[in-house]
Amino acid sequence: MKKLLVLLAFLLLAGCGDARETGLLAPVSSAALSRQTDGLQLSAETVFQDSTEGKATPQYLSAEAQTVPNVFRSIANNVGGEFYFSHAQVIVLDDAFAREGLAPLCEYLCDKSEIRLDVRLCVARGVTAEQVLRAWAPNGEVPGFSLSRLLAQGEKRGTGVDMPLFRFLDDLIAQRDSALPAVTLGIDGQAIPDGTALFSGGKLTGFMEGVPRHA
C-alpha cells in the first residue's frame, strides 16, 4: 500500500507524458481484464485512423498470462511491439477478477507512466468484460469512447458513480470502502448502467441497485 502512495505522488508531480515515438506503438482506446481458469485474459481495443474523413476502426486483440504485468507484456508481444495506453478511456473488469482485489492492477497501472490517472474503471455485471468492451455503439462510434461517455455521465444522471483510477486509488490508499459503476448489455447489445459494484479493501464484495449515498 505504501508503494501505491509513493507511485501516486510521483505520477501527480511528473505527469503522464511519454516521450517515445507514438507511431511505433499501438494506440489503445479501452481494455477488458478477466479471470480465467488458468490465468488472466486481457483484451484491448485499438483504434487506427483509416480514412482522410477521420473514420476510426477498432480492432481487438487478446492475450493470457498468470499475472497482471505478464498479461500486459503478453498482449504487446502478440503484435511485436508495445501498446500505447496514453489515450485509454476505460478498463472493464470481470466479476471474478474484481473479487480477488484490484491492488495489483492499480500498482501496475501506476508503474506505467503512459497510463493516465483519469482512465475509468467499471465492472461487468451478468456478462463478460469482453462483451462490454465490444458492445455495440450507436452511429458507428468506437465502443470504448461510447462507454467512457456513458460512465462520465452516470454520476450526473444518477445512474452510476464516475470512478476514474485516481479516485479509486484514493479510497484504496485511505482504506475506505469504495464503489465502481456496474455495466451490462441492453436488449440491443449496447452497454448500459446496471447499478453499483461495491468494494472493501480493494475487493469486490457485491452489487447493489442504484447508487450508494456516499458515492
RAKATA-V881608 format. One record per backbone hydrogen bond with DSSP energy under -1.0 kcal/mol. NH is the residue of the N-H (numbers start at 1). CO is the residue of the C=O. Records with the same first field share a line. If there is no record, write none. Layout:
NH = CO ; CO
This chain:
5 = 1
6 = 2
7 = 3
8 = 4
9 = 5
10 = 6
11 = 7
12 = 8
13 = 9
14 = 10
15 = 11
24 = 21
25 = 22
26 = 82
28 = 84
29 = 45
30 = 45
31 = 90
32 = 43
33 = 92
34 = 41
36 = 39
39 = 36
40 = 65
41 = 34
42 = 63
43 = 32
44 = 61
45 = 30
46 = 59
47 = 27
48 = 57
50 = 55
54 = 51
57 = 48
59 = 46
61 = 44
63 = 42
65 = 40
71 = 67
72 = 68
73 = 69
74 = 70
75 = 71
76 = 72
77 = 73
78 = 74
79 = 76
81 = 76
84 = 26
88 = 85
89 = 29
91 = 120
92 = 31
93 = 122
94 = 33
98 = 94
99 = 95
102 = 202
106 = 102
107 = 103
108 = 104
109 = 105
110 = 106
111 = 107
112 = 108
115 = 112
119 = 116
120 = 89
121 = 163
122 = 91
123 = 181
124 = 93
125 = 183
132 = 128
133 = 129
134 = 130
135 = 132
136 = 189
141 = 138
146 = 142
147 = 143
148 = 144
149 = 145
150 = 146
151 = 147
152 = 148
153 = 149
157 = 153
159 = 154
160 = 154
165 = 119
166 = 117
168 = 164
169 = 165
170 = 166
171 = 167
172 = 168
173 = 169
174 = 170
176 = 171
178 = 199
180 = 197
182 = 195
183 = 123
184 = 192
186 = 190
189 = 186
192 = 184
194 = 182
196 = 208
197 = 180
198 = 206
199 = 178
200 = 203
203 = 200
204 = 98
205 = 198
206 = 198
208 = 196
215 = 212
